Amino acid sequence: MTLSSKLSDPRLFRQYAYVDGKWTHGEGGREEAVFDPATGEALGHIPWLEAHQITAAVDAAEAAFVHWRALRADERCERLLAWYDLLQAHREDLATLMTLEQGKPLPDARGEVEYGASFVRWFAEEGKRTFGETIPSHIPNAALGTIKEPVGIAALITPWNFPLAMITRKAAAAMAAGCTVIVKPAGETPFSALALAELAERAGIPAGVFNVVLGEPAEVSKILCAEDRVKALSFTGSTRVGRLLLEQCANTVKRVSLELGGNAPFIVGPDMDPREAAFAAVAAKFQTAGQDCLAADRILVHESIHDEFVEHFAERMAALTVGNGLESEIDLGPLIHRQAVEKAAAIVDDAISKGATLVAGDQSQAPGENFFMPVLLTDVTHDMKIWHEESFAPVAGITAYADDDQVIEMANDTEYGLAAYIYTHDIRRIWKIMRALEFGMVSVNSVKMTGPPVPFGGVKHSGLGREGGVTGIDEYLETKYYCLGALGSVSGS
């Protein structure tokens, strides 16, 4: 059975790039297979574009920018809202496509489609609120102010763990601002991006405004970073790659926004119900099978409730079901590929070799080679990989702490600074820890923290800039100052 036969609308499955409103083959004969991580089955193939084809996408975006930026904000809004309506109308096909190429359970994929579509609606409306300002003049006979203008072409490089929402969160903001975009999706999950292109075309978004290029990541990014006509670059992915892209963009002085790695602490205060906190920690750790930059990587529990917390955590973790995301009642799908499984195993082995206790995590129960059963480790310490590295796997590490000052120091002991969780009912403890944490986002007594109104982003080595919220569109806007002097006032009189 082919992938397209599993969709109500087979046209959503495309095995081409999308440039200037046209479905495009590669010219060099290079292509890449895309696999279902749950079964290992080849879902299809995508072309790797040649360098001149990537440049052609820039040409198309440049030509389209002239007309797209000239539209009124409400006209761009109408087209984006039409795109939003189509995403909602085809949510089941989009979710099925995502589960097949990424592996996440179908209910999670449906949730991502809803989440991704919400950014299109948010920024469609936010584009009408890109206000300038009037500046009280200090210059005689002059009016001063600012207006907001689109930066130009935006290159968007997106990851495989959220193959639809990471595109819409960037592209909707850029397009609402009046920019045209070139999307480079992850090679593991290109079909969600191409389905977005199909629906953008149906929504009446003009050719050249939304382009999807495919190819070897280093080759494509090098071209986009070096291209002076590309005025902004937004990347979500590893800190290592983010650093490289930032260096490559330096010569063309681009606007760069980066959403990079995370190593989220999950802090549990002594006043918390251990069972309630443990169940929340399981939800925070194992979302997207741990392949999430917001995943709770370091679980820090007050020593007075540590043992009881571990007991409840193990109980809840044992109830999670692992399997093919298309099957019913699955909590965790596969990891994206075999290398991810090997990395997870290496992190667990390293921790155990350095004194961590393996409470649960029998890998002999894994239903396939790309699956990794949830692991619970206790007695995790600073010298272990699990403490410093973003595991991107269903591996939970728990450490006890003695007091607030110690847990603040432990939580901040990382180069990352994306997200943190605090679970306590003591308002003084909440305020003290929340203000002291060196993270861009802090969630108190809630696992869910994201959404369209939220300025998503981190500090330290977790990135630059923000996505979402009222500030998300600013990544794609320039502020132009104007001074309107009265005629005949050259002398300043």
C-alpha positions in Angstrom: 0.0 0.0 0.0 1.5 3.4 -1.0 1.5 6.4 1.2 -0.9 8.3 -1.0 -3.5 5.6 -0.8 -3.6 6.2 3.0 -4.8 9.8 2.4 -8.3 11.0 1.6 -6.6 13.6 -0.7 -3.7 11.8 -2.5 -2.5 15.2 -3.9 -1.1 16.1 -0.5 1.6 13.6 -1.0 4.3 15.2 -3.2 7.7 13.9 -4.1 9.1 17.1 -5.6 10.5 20.4 -4.5 8.2 23.5 -4.8 9.8 26.6 -6.4 8.0 29.6 -7.9 4.6 27.8 -7.8 5.9 24.8 -9.7 6.6 21.2 -8.6 10.3 20.7 -9.4 12.5 17.7 -10.0 16.2 17.6 -9.3 18.4 17.9 -12.4 21.4 16.0 -11.2 19.6 12.7 -10.6 20.3 12.7 -6.9 17.5 11.8 -4.6 16.9 10.6 -1.1 14.6 8.0 0.3 12.3 8.8 3.2 11.5 6.0 5.6 8.8 5.3 8.1 10.8 5.1 11.4 8.3 2.6 12.9 8.5 0.0 10.1 11.6 0.9 8.1 9.5 1.0 5.0 10.4 3.5 2.3 7.6 6.0 2.0 8.9 7.8 -1.1 11.8 9.7 -2.5 12.6 13.4 -2.7 15.0 15.1 -5.2 18.2 16.9 -4.1 18.3 20.2 -6.0 21.4 21.5 -7.7 23.0 24.8 -6.6 21.5 26.7 -9.5 18.0 25.4 -8.6 18.4 26.8 -5.0 19.4 30.1 -6.6 16.3 29.9 -8.8 14.2 29.7 -5.6 15.9 32.9 -4.4 15.1 34.5 -7.8 11.5 33.5 -7.5 11.2 34.8 -3.9 12.9 38.1 -5.0 10.4 38.6 -7.9 7.4 37.7 -5.7 8.5 40.0 -2.9 7.8 43.1 -5.0 4.1 42.3 -5.3 3.6 40.5 -2.0 4.9 43.3 0.2 2.8 45.8 -1.9 -0.4 44.1 -0.8 -2.3 45.6 2.1 -1.9 43.8 5.4 -5.6 42.8 5.3 -5.1 41.3 1.8 -2.2 39.2 3.1 -4.4 38.3 6.1 -7.2 36.9 3.8 -4.8 34.6 2.0 -3.2 33.4 5.2 -6.7 32.7 6.7 -7.6 30.7 3.6 -4.4 28.7 4.2 -5.5 28.2 7.8 -8.9 26.9 6.7 -7.4 24.4 4.4 -5.0 23.1 7.2 -8.0 22.6 9.4 -10.0 20.9 6.6 -7.2 18.5 5.9 -6.0 17.9 9.4 -6.5 14.1 9.3 -4.5 13.6 6.2 -1.8 16.0 7.5 -1.7 14.1 10.8 -1.4 10.7 9.0 1.4 12.0 6.8 3.2 13.3 9.8 2.9 10.0 11.8 4.2 8.0 8.8 7.3 10.2 8.3 8.0 11.2 11.9 6.6 8.4 14.0 4.7 10.3 16.6 1.3 8.8 17.7 -1.6 9.9 15.6 -3.3 11.9 18.4 -0.1 13.8 18.9 0.2 14.5 15.2 -3.4 15.8 15.2 -2.5 18.1 18.0 0.5 19.4 16.1 -1.6 20.1 13.0 -4.0 22.1 15.3 -1.0 23.8 16.9 0.7 24.6 13.6 -2.5 26.0 12.1 -3.0 28.3 15.1 0.2 30.2 14.2 -1.2 30.9 10.7 -4.3 32.4 12.2 -2.4 34.3 14.8 0.0 35.9 12.5 -2.6 36.5 9.8 -4.2 38.9 12.3 -1.0 40.1 13.8 0.2 41.4 10.4 -2.5 44.0 10.6 -1.0 45.3 13.8 2.6 46.1 12.8 2.3 49.6 14.0 4.8 52.4 13.7 4.9 55.3 16.1 4.8 59.1 16.2 7.8 60.7 17.9 7.4 64.1 19.5 9.7 66.3 17.5 12.7 68.1 18.8 13.3 69.5 15.3 11.4 72.7 14.5 8.8 72.4 11.8 9.3 68.6 11.4 7.2 65.5 12.0 9.0 62.4 13.2 8.0 58.8 13.3 8.6 55.2 12.3 7.1 52.6 10.0 7.6 48.9 9.9 8.7 47.3 6.6 9.4 43.6 5.7 13.1 42.7 5.7 12.8 40.8 2.4 13.4 37.1 1.6 13.5 34.8 4.7 15.2 31.4 4.7 13.6 29.0 7.1 15.5 25.8 8.1 13.3 23.5 10.2 13.7 20.2 12.1 12.1 16.8 11.9 10.6 16.6 15.4 7.8 19.1 14.6 7.7 19.0 10.8 4.6 21.1 10.4 4.4 23.5 13.3 8.0 24.6 13.1 7.4 25.8 9.5 4.1 27.5 10.1 5.4 29.3 13.2 8.2 30.9 11.1 6.5 31.2 7.7 3.2 32.7 8.8 5.1 35.4 10.7 7.3 36.2 7.8 4.6 36.1 5.2 2.2 38.3 7.4 5.0 40.8 7.6 5.3 40.9 3.8 8.3 38.7 3.3 8.6 35.8 0.9 10.1 32.6 2.2 12.3 29.6 1.2 11.7 26.6 3.5 14.4 23.9 3.9 12.7 21.1 5.8 14.5 18.2 7.4 15.3 15.4 5.0 13.7 12.9 7.4 10.3 14.7 7.2 9.9 16.6 3.9 6.3 15.5 3.1 4.6 17.7 5.7 6.4 20.7 4.3 5.3 19.8 0.7 1.7 19.3 1.8 1.9 22.8 3.3 3.0 24.1 -0.1 0.1 22.3 -1.9 -2.4 23.9 0.5 -0.7 27.3 0.2 -1.2 27.2 -3.5 -4.8 26.2 -3.1 -5.2 29.1 -0.7 -4.2 31.6 -3.4 -0.8 32.4 -2.0 1.1 33.7 -5.1 3.9 31.8 -6.8 7.3 32.5 -5.3 5.9 33.6 -1.9 6.2 30.1 -0.3 9.0 27.9 -1.7 10.3 24.5 -0.5 13.8 23.4 -1.4 15.3 20.0 -0.8 18.9 18.8 -0.8 21.9 18.0 1.3 21.6 20.2 4.3 25.1 21.6 4.4 25.0 22.5 0.7 21.6 24.2 0.8 22.3 26.1 4.0 25.7 27.3 2.6 24.0 28.8 -0.5 21.2 30.4 1.5 23.6 31.9 4.1 25.9 33.3 1.4 23.1 34.7 -0.7 23.0 38.5 -0.1 19.4 38.7 -1.3 18.3 36.5 1.6 17.9 39.1 4.4 16.8 36.9 7.3 17.5 33.3 8.4 15.5 31.4 11.0 16.7 28.0 12.2 15.4 25.5 14.7 17.8 22.6 15.5 20.9 21.8 17.4 23.2 24.4 19.0 26.2 23.0 17.0 24.5 23.6 13.7 23.1 27.0 14.9 26.7 28.2 15.6 27.8 27.2 12.1 24.9 29.0 10.5 25.5 32.1 12.5 29.1 32.1 11.3 28.0 31.6 7.7 25.5 34.5 7.8 28.1 36.9 9.1 29.5 38.0 5.7 26.0 39.0 4.5 25.0 40.5 7.9 21.6 38.8 7.9 18.9 39.0 10.5 19.3 35.7 12.3 16.9 34.0 14.7 17.9 30.7 16.3 15.8 28.2 18.4 18.5 25.8 19.5 19.0 23.0 22.1 17.4 22.7 25.5 18.2 20.9 28.8 15.1 21.7 30.8 15.2 21.3 34.6 12.0 20.1 36.3 12.1 21.3 39.9 9.8 19.7 42.5 9.4 21.5 45.8 9.1 19.8 49.2 5.4 20.9 49.6 4.3 19.1 46.4 2.1 15.9 46.3 4.8 13.4 45.0 2.2 11.6 42.9 0.9 14.7 41.2 4.3 16.0 40.5 5.6 12.7 39.2 2.7 12.3 36.8 3.4 15.8 35.5 7.1 15.1 35.2 6.4 12.0 33.1 4.2 14.1 30.8 7.0 16.7 30.5 9.7 14.2 29.8 8.1 11.8 27.4 6.3 14.1 25.0 7.3 13.3 21.4 9.2 10.3 22.9 11.5 12.7 24.5 12.5 14.2 21.1 11.4 17.7 22.2 13.6 20.7 23.1 11.1 21.4 26.0 11.5 17.8 27.4 12.3 17.7 31.1 15.9 16.4 30.9 17.0 16.9 34.5 14.3 16.2 37.2 15.4 17.7 40.5 13.3 16.6 43.5 13.5 17.7 47.1 15.2 15.0 49.2 12.2 14.9 51.6 9.9 13.4 48.9 12.5 11.9 46.5 11.8 8.2 47.2 8.1 8.5 47.0 8.3 10.6 43.8 10.5 8.0 42.2 8.0 5.3 43.0 5.1 7.2 41.4 7.2 8.2 38.4 8.1 4.5 37.8 4.5 3.5 38.2 3.3 6.1 35.6 6.1 5.4 33.2 5.4 1.7 33.3 1.9 2.5 32.0 3.2 4.1 28.8 2.7 2.1 25.7 5.3 2.0 23.0 4.5 1.2 19.4 3.6 2.3 15.8 1.9 5.7 16.0 -0.8 4.6 13.6 -2.1 2.0 16.2 -4.6 3.0 18.8 -3.6 3.9 22.4 0.1 4.4 21.7 1.9 6.9 24.0 5.4 6.7 22.5 6.4 6.1 18.9 9.8 5.3 17.5 12.9 7.5 17.6 13.6 9.1 14.3 16.3 6.7 13.2 18.8 4.1 14.5 21.5 6.7 15.3 19.1 8.3 17.8 18.6 4.9 19.5 22.4 4.4 19.7 22.8 7.8 21.2 20.2 7.1 23.8 21.8 3.8 24.7 25.2 5.5 25.0 23.8 8.1 27.4 22.2 5.4 29.6 25.4 3.3 29.6 27.5 6.4 30.5 25.3 7.2 33.5 25.3 3.6 34.8 29.0 3.4 34.5 29.4 6.5 36.6 27.1 5.4 39.4 23.5 6.0 38.3 20.8 3.5 39.2 18.7 2.0 36.5 15.2 1.8 38.0 13.4 0.8 34.8 14.0 0.5 31.0 14.3 -3.0 29.5 15.3 -2.5 25.9 14.5 -6.2 25.1 10.9 -5.2 25.0 11.4 -2.6 22.2 9.0 -3.5 19.3 11.5 -2.5 16.6 15.0 -1.4 15.9 14.1 2.3 16.0 12.2 2.1 19.3 13.7 2.8 22.7 11.8 1.9 25.8 11.4 4.6 28.5 14.3 4.6 30.9 14.3 5.9 34.5 17.7 6.6 36.2 18.3 7.9 39.7 21.4 9.2 41.5 22.2 11.2 38.4 25.3 13.5 38.9 27.0 16.4 37.3 29.7 14.3 35.6 27.3 12.3 33.5 26.3 12.9 29.8 22.7 12.9 30.8 23.3 16.0 32.9 24.9 18.1 30.2 23.6 16.8 26.9 20.2 17.1 25.4 19.3 13.4 25.2 16.4 13.8 22.7 15.2 10.4 23.9 12.8 8.9 26.5 15.5 8.8 29.2 14.6 10.4 32.5 17.2 11.3 35.1 16.3 12.1 38.7 18.5 13.9 41.3 17.7 14.9 44.9 18.5 18.3 46.3 18.5 19.9 49.7 17.3 23.5 49.5 16.3 26.2 47.1 19.7 27.8 46.7 21.2 24.4 45.8 18.5 23.6 43.2 18.9 27.0 41.5 22.6 26.3 41.1 21.9 22.8 39.8 19.3 24.0 37.3 21.5 26.7 35.9 24.4 24.3 35.5 24.1 24.0 31.8 25.0 25.9 28.6 21.4 25.8 27.6 18.7 28.2 28.6 15.4 27.4 26.8 12.8 26.2 29.2 12.4 25.2 32.9 9.6 23.8 35.0 8.8 24.5 38.7 6.3 22.5 40.7 5.5 24.0 44.1 2.6 25.9 45.8 4.8 28.2 47.8 4.6 31.6 46.2 7.8 32.8 47.8 9.6 29.8 46.4 8.0 30.2 43.0 9.1 33.9 42.8 12.6 33.3 44.1 13.4 30.3 41.8 11.6 31.7 38.7 13.6 35.0 38.8 16.9 33.2 39.5 16.5 30.6 36.6 18.6 31.5 33.5 16.0 30.3 31.0 13.9 32.1 28.5 10.7 30.4 29.5 9.6 29.1 32.9 6.4 27.1 33.5 5.0 26.9 37.0 2.7 23.9 37.9 1.9 23.3 34.2 3.4 21.0 31.6 1.8 23.0 28.7 3.5 26.3 28.2 3.5 27.1 24.4 1.0 28.5 21.9 0.6 31.4 19.4 0.5 34.3 22.0 3.8 33.0 23.6 7.2 34.6 22.9 9.0 31.2 22.4 12.8 31.2 22.7 15.8 30.9 25.0 18.9 32.5 26.4 22.6 31.4 26.6 23.3 28.7 24.0 19.6 28.0 23.4 19.3 30.7 20.7 18.5 34.2 19.6 15.2 36.0 19.1 11.6 34.9 19.8 8.9 33.1 17.8 5.2 33.5 18.4 3.5 36.2 20.4 3.5 39.9 19.5 7.3 39.9 19.1 7.5 36.9 16.7 6.7 39.0 13.7 9.4 41.5 14.6 12.1 39.0 13.4 10.9 39.8 9.9 10.4 43.6 10.1 12.7 46.6 9.8 12.0 49.8 11.6 12.3 52.8 9.2 12.6 56.2 10.8 11.3 59.3 9.0 11.8 63.0 9.5 9.3 65.1 7.5 10.5 68.7 7.4 8.3 71.6 6.3 9.2 73.2 3.0 11.0 76.5 3.5 12.4 75.5 6.9 15.9 74.6 5.8 17.3 77.3 8.0 15.6 75.7 11.0 13.4 78.8 11.6 
